[in-house]
Amino acid sequence: MNIIGTKIDEVRIDGQMDRLVSDLTRIREMGIEAVELPVHGFDVILNGELSPRRMAEVTAILNEFDFTYSVHGPNPVNLMDRDNPDLHARVLEAALVFAREVGARCVVYHGGRFYPEEQFNRNARHTLKPKEKEAMLDQEARWLDTLSQRYPDVFIAVENARPYTTASPYSYAEFMDQLRHQILRINRPNVKINLDFGHLFMTSRFYGFDMLEAVVSVKDLVVHTHVHDNFGGTVHHWEKQQTHQLPFGLGDSHMPVGWGSLPVKEILEILLPQYTGLLMMELRSRYFKDISTSKTNLAHILSGIMGI
């Protein structure tokens, strides 16, 4: 059966190593076997470079635990960036070095954005011409090809994007056919897809496509997963307060498995048994105490599918 893991929340840790030790200890007590490490939550990358001092400190901590690790690259990394693409590439490369040092086989990278979330309020948004967008896709493809060749022992898992009510489409990775096309054109054995279940549910509802057909179209490229629950409702990018969104079934909730209406079982029935990677529960920090419940619900689904 696939290993079930959970993420370490970067905001919850916020560079505090004592908090990292505490959370890893509690996760181990829950019987979790795998952990996704937010390299950006450890202050280990500074201005595109690894900090040797912090790297040694983090590695010493992680070596005290017997988890299977994956790594989440910093969220703002965008290899399609037009202002300072070299810096974005250096940050992702630092995450790849970090992954190699801690024995992680996979680094998650958010698919490139034509209009980064940080620029959604700019008046210049949505003025790119098709040729400009194609050049940005080419730029990302070149960087992913270069970095994947430098680190052939680490998967770069490109994550599908969530939608925003008035900002979408802002990324090709909102669309599974375009994400598949980008991965295939790069054509590297260690550049694949991180399938985020919650994001896919939201985009399928927002754009009106068949979610399960989309899973079928990319299942051969999926090397990593983010499993969490929501109700599929899309919000504006400035809507962040979970307590205001949940009563209406809105937002990228990142709830425990089984708490929303996302058809987790149906997605896994398509992926399994071909998919042998981690099932990484990506819950918000507000659900830290509910990780065990989410694991139990997910394990129950897996048992039903695998006939165990």
ZAMARGU-4260 file (C-alpha; in steps of 0.2 Angstrom, whole numbers, plus 5000, padded with zeros to 4 digits):
<rodrens>
0) 5000/5000/5000 | 5006/5018/4996 | 5014/5027/5010 | 5003/5041/5018 | 5013/5057/5023
5) 5009/5074/5029 | 5017/5091/5026 | 5026/5102/5038 | 5018/5119/5038 | 5030/5133/5033
10) 5020/5147/5042 | 5018/5136/5058 | 5037/5133/5058 | 5042/5150/5053 | 5060/5147/5054
15) 5059/5140/5072 | 5069/5124/5074 | 5062/5120/5091 | 5045/5120/5083 | 5051/5109/5069
20) 5057/5096/5081 | 5041/5097/5091 | 5030/5094/5075 | 5041/5080/5069 | 5039/5072/5085
25) 5021/5073/5086 | 5019/5067/5068 | 5029/5052/5072 | 5018/5048/5087 | 5003/5048/5075
30) 5011/5034/5065 | 5014/5044/5050 | 5029/5038/5039 | 5032/5052/5027 | 5034/5071/5028
35) 5035/5085/5016 | 5047/5098/5020 | 5044/5116/5016 | 5062/5122/5013 | 5055/5140/5013
40) 5049/5137/5031 | 5067/5134/5038 | 5076/5149/5032 | 5088/5138/5024 | 5088/5147/5007
45) 5094/5165/5008 | 5094/5176/4992 | 5095/5161/4981 | 5109/5152/4991 | 5109/5138/5004
50) 5114/5144/5021 | 5128/5131/5027 | 5124/5135/5045 | 5105/5132/5044 | 5108/5118/5032
55) 5118/5109/5045 | 5106/5112/5059 | 5091/5106/5049 | 5100/5091/5043 | 5105/5086/5061
60) 5087/5087/5066 | 5080/5077/5051 | 5093/5063/5054 | 5085/5060/5071 | 5069/5054/5063
65) 5066/5039/5051 | 5053/5048/5039 | 5053/5046/5020 | 5055/5064/5014 | 5049/5075/5000
70) 5052/5093/4998 | 5041/5108/4993 | 5050/5122/4984 | 5046/5140/4989 | 5029/5144/4983
75) 5034/5160/4973 | 5047/5151/4962 | 5042/5155/4945 | 5053/5149/4931 | 5043/5160/4919
80) 5047/5176/4928 | 5051/5190/4917 | 5061/5201/4929 | 5073/5190/4937 | 5072/5172/4930
85) 5090/5168/4936 | 5086/5171/4954 | 5070/5160/4953 | 5081/5146/4945 | 5094/5148/4959
90) 5081/5146/4972 | 5074/5130/4964 | 5091/5123/4962 | 5095/5127/4981 | 5079/5117/4985
95) 5085/5102/4974 | 5102/5103/4983 | 5093/5103/5000 | 5082/5088/4994 | 5098/5078/4989
100) 5106/5082/5006 | 5091/5075/5016 | 5088/5060/5005 | 5071/5066/4997 | 5067/5060/4980
105) 5055/5073/4975 | 5054/5092/4975 | 5037/5100/4971 | 5037/5116/4960 | 5021/5126/4957
110) 5018/5127/4938 | 5024/5143/4930 | 5013/5158/4930 | 5010/5171/4916 | 5004/5183/4930
115) 5011/5179/4947 | 4999/5180/4962 | 5010/5194/4968 | 5005/5205/4953 | 4987/5201/4952
120) 4982/5219/4956 | 4993/5227/4943 | 4984/5235/4928 | 4996/5227/4915 | 4989/5210/4919
125) 4981/5200/4905 | 4990/5210/4891 | 5002/5197/4886 | 5001/5191/4868 | 5001/5173/4863
130) 5019/5174/4857 | 5025/5181/4873 | 5016/5167/4883 | 5025/5155/4872 | 5041/5162/4875
135) 5038/5161/4894 | 5033/5143/4892 | 5050/5140/4882 | 5059/5149/4896 | 5052/5137/4909
140) 5055/5122/4899 | 5073/5127/4896 | 5076/5129/4915 | 5067/5113/4920 | 5078/5104/4907
145) 5094/5111/4913 | 5090/5108/4932 | 5083/5091/4929 | 5100/5086/4920 | 5110/5093/4935
150) 5100/5083/4947 | 5095/5067/4939 | 5092/5058/4955 | 5078/5070/4961 | 5061/5072/4953
155) 5054/5089/4949 | 5036/5087/4951 | 5026/5101/4943 | 5010/5105/4952 | 4993/5109/4944
160) 4987/5126/4949 | 4971/5132/4958 | 4959/5145/4950 | 4955/5162/4956 | 4938/5170/4953
165) 4944/5186/4943 | 4962/5182/4940 | 4961/5166/4930 | 4968/5160/4919 | 4985/5166/4926
170) 4994/5149/4924 | 4995/5135/4910 | 4995/5123/4925 | 4976/5127/4928 | 4973/5116/4913
175) 4978/5097/4914 | 4980/5096/4895 | 4992/5111/4895 | 5002/5104/4910 | 5003/5087/4901
180) 5009/5096/4885 | 5023/5106/4895 | 5029/5090/4903 | 5030/5080/4887 | 5039/5094/4878
185) 5052/5094/4891 | 5054/5075/4890 | 5065/5072/4904 | 5063/5056/4915 | 5063/5066/4931
190) 5051/5080/4927 | 5034/5074/4930 | 5018/5080/4939 | 5012/5083/4957 | 4994/5080/4956
195) 4985/5091/4969 | 4968/5084/4971 | 4961/5100/4979 | 4967/5111/4965 | 4960/5099/4952
200) 4943/5098/4960 | 4942/5117/4960 | 4948/5120/4942 | 4936/5107/4936 | 4921/5115/4944
205) 4927/5133/4939 | 4930/5128/4920 | 4917/5115/4919 | 4928/5100/4913 | 4927/5082/4918
210) 4939/5080/4933 | 4941/5061/4931 | 4944/5062/4913 | 4958/5074/4917 | 4966/5062/4929
215) 4965/5048/4916 | 4975/5060/4904 | 4989/5063/4915 | 4990/5047/4926 | 5005/5041/4917
220) 5015/5057/4922 | 5010/5058/4940 | 5025/5055/4952 | 5019/5064/4968 | 5002/5069/4975
225) 4994/5081/4987 | 4979/5074/4995 | 4967/5086/5004 | 4948/5090/5004 | 4937/5105/5000
230) 4920/5109/4992 | 4926/5115/4975 | 4921/5133/4977 | 4933/5147/4970 | 4937/5163/4978
235) 4946/5179/4974 | 4964/5179/4977 | 4962/5192/4992 | 4950/5181/5001 | 4961/5172/5014
240) 4950/5170/5030 | 4945/5151/5031 | 4932/5155/5044 | 4923/5166/5032 | 4924/5154/5017
245) 4920/5137/5025 | 4902/5141/5028 | 4899/5143/5010 | 4910/5129/5004 | 4922/5141/4996
250) 4941/5141/4995 | 4956/5130/4994 | 4952/5123/5011 | 4966/5110/5013 | 4954/5100/5025
255) 4957/5083/5031 | 4952/5069/5019 | 4933/5065/5021 | 4928/5082/5027 | 4923/5090/5010
260) 4915/5084/4994 | 4931/5080/4984 | 4929/5062/4976 | 4946/5056/4983 | 4941/5038/4981
265) 4937/5040/4962 | 4953/5049/4959 | 4963/5035/4968 | 4954/5021/4958 | 4961/5029/4942
270) 4979/5031/4949 | 4981/5015/4958 | 4989/5003/4957 | 5000/5010/4944 | 5005/5025/4955
275) 5017/5020/4968 | 5022/5037/4975 | 5018/5045/4991 | 5000/5051/4996 | 5005/5067/5004
280) 4991/5075/5015 | 4993/5094/5013 | 4982/5100/5027 | 4982/5118/5033 | 4990/5121/5050
285) 4973/5124/5058 | 4970/5105/5056 | 4986/5099/5063 | 4977/5090/5077 | 4966/5081/5064
290) 4981/5073/5054 | 4977/5056/5062 | 4959/5057/5057 | 4963/5062/5039 | 4976/5047/5039
295) 4963/5035/5045 | 4950/5041/5032 | 4963/5040/5018 | 4969/5023/5024 | 4951/5016/5024
300) 4949/5022/5006 | 4965/5014/5001 | 4960/4997/5009 | 4943/4997/5000 | 4952/5000/4983
305) 4966/4988/4985 | 4954/4975/4993 | 4964/4974/5009
</rodrens>
